[in-house]
């Protein structure tokens, strides 16, 4: 005897309840991960501020916290890749990478790779590009302090980063807007090179003037 078909209304309710349970779980995972990524963003931004203050230990602690938050967010979204790639995780990873790279470059440490940081490649590259802006700020602070040698080494690092980013000739969908970041890096690099050149010319003129006055002797 053939099995009696389930009533359409009852079948529909069963399907909808299953869909609702899936969406409830997705929404809960999103809200939890979103809060973690917001905290990771704040930690990374505060770490960059600590780097500029020269407080590398505080920066490390903040970045360690940010890394833990990103790992927890990734775990929460393991079953929801569509949410993971919605954008907010990328932004948090990018800020984290920016903080880690800024710390390494300013403190004179080896650069961590994207694998070391456990972030996606597009987030890593965009974070590297945005670190150039922080390097410009650090360079200008060093310039005001008269540390010309440090300025030149930082400018060289900025130039190296641009040289790498400009070779990443992939579609924007693959690199998450890296082309715009690279264009911004070029502008920052040109302005910084101009600022440093003017400062060096002025410094040389001042030295020549001091030498000339020294040769003239006292009035």
N, C-alpha and C positions, 0 to 999 in steps of 0.2 A: 504494500500500500504506500502510495506517494506521501512524502512528508508535507504537512500543511505549511504553506508559505507564511512567513511572518507578516503581520499587518503592517502596511506602509507607514502609518504614524508611529508605531512602536519601533520600527526599523530606523526611521528618521531620528527619533529621540536617542537611540543607541549611538548612531553616527555622530550626532551633534555633541553628545556628552564626551565622546572620545576626542573630538576636535577641541572642545572646550578645555579638557584636561591638558592637551598638548599646548594650547595657547597660554593657559595659566602657568604652566611650567616655563615656557619661553619668556613670558612677561616677568616672572619672578627672577629668572636668571639674568635678564637684561637689567632690571632695576638694581640688583646686587652688584653686577659687574660695572654698571655705570657709576655707582657710588665709589667703588674701588678705583676706577680710572680717574675720577675727579680728584680723589685724594692723592693718587700717584702724580697727577699733574702739579698739584700744589707742592708736594714734596720735591719734585724735580726743579720747579721754579725757585723754591727756597734754597735748594742746593746750589744753583747757579749764583744766587746772591751771595751765598757763603763763600763760593770760589772767589768772587770779586773782593770779598773782605779778607781773603787770604786764610780763611778758616777751613782748611781742607778736611780736617777730621769731622766737622759738622756736616760738610757736603757729603762725605762718604756715608755717614749715618743716614742722612735723608735719602740718598740714592738707594741704599740697602732697603729702606722701608718701601720706596717706590717700586723696586724690583719685586718685593714680596707681594705687594698689592696687584701688580700686573700678572704675576703667576697665579694668584687666586682668581682673578678675573678670567684668565684663560681656562682655568679648570672649570669654573662655573659655566662657561660658554662652550665647553667641549662638545656638547650635543647640539649646539646651535651655531653652526658656522656662518649662517646668514647674519646673525646679530654680531658675531665676532668681527666680521668684515664690514659692518655698517658705517664705521668711521671713527667712533669715539675711542676704540682700543688703539687704532693707528695713531691718533693724536697723542694719546698718553705715552705710547711707545716712542714716538718721535721726540717728545719733550724729555723723556728719560734718556734716550740716546744722546740728545743735545747736552744734557747735564753731564753725563759720563764722559763724553768726548771733550767738553770744555774743561772739565777737571783734569783730564789726562794731558791736554795740550798746555794748560797754564802751569800745572805742577811738574811738567817735564817727564811724564810717565809714558810707558808704552800704550799705544792706542788699543782699546778693546775692539774686538770684531763684533759683528752682529750676532754670531753664535755665542760669544762670551756673554753678551747682554741678553740673549734669548729674545730678540726682537726680529720682526720681519725685515727683509732687505729694504723695501721702500721706506719704512719708518727710519731705518738706520741712515740711509743716504740723505733723506730730508732733514733728519736731526743733525747730520754732519754739516749740511749747508747752513742751517740756522745757527750752528755753533760759530760760524764765521762772524756773525753779528756780535756775538759775545767777545770774540777775539778782538774785534775792532775796539770795543769798549775798553778791554784790558790794555790794548796797545796805546790808546789815547791817555789812559791813566798813567801808564809807564812813561809816556812822552812828557807829560806834565811833571813827572818825577825826575826827568833827566836821564832815564835809563835807555839810551839810544840802542845799545847792543841788544837789549831784550826786545825792543820794538822791531828791529830788523829780523830777529828769529821768528817772532810772531807773524810778521808779514810774510815770511817765507812759508810758514805753515798754512796761512790763508791761501797763498798762491798754489801750494800743492793740492789743497782741497779742491779748489776750482779746476785745476788741471785734471783731476779725477772725475769730478761731476760732469764736466763738459763732454766726456767720452761716453756717458751713459745714454746712448741714442736708442731709447726704447719708447714705445707708445705711452702716453700719459696714463692709460688704464693699468699699465704694468708697474709704473714707477710712482703712482699716486701724486702727480703734479710736480715731479722733480724738475721739469724744465723751467717752471716759474721760479722755483727755489734757486736754480742755477743762475737764472737771469738776475735775480736779486743779489746773489753772491758776487757776480761780476761788477755790479754797481758799487757794492760795498768795498770790494777790492780796489777799484779805481779811485774812489774817494780817499780811501785809507793811504794808498800809495802817494796820492797827491799831497795829503796832509803831512805825511812823513818826509816827503821830498822838500816841501817848503820849510819844515822845521830843521832839516839838515842844512839847507842852504843858509838859513838864518843863523844857525849855530856856527857854520864856517865863517860867515861874514863877521860875527861877533869876535871870533878868535883872531881873525886877521886884523880887526880893528884894535884888539888888545895888544897884539904883537907890534902893530905900527905905533901905538901910543907908548909902548915900552921902549921902542927904539928912539923915540923923540926925547925920552927922559922927562924929568920933572920940569914944570914950567918955570 
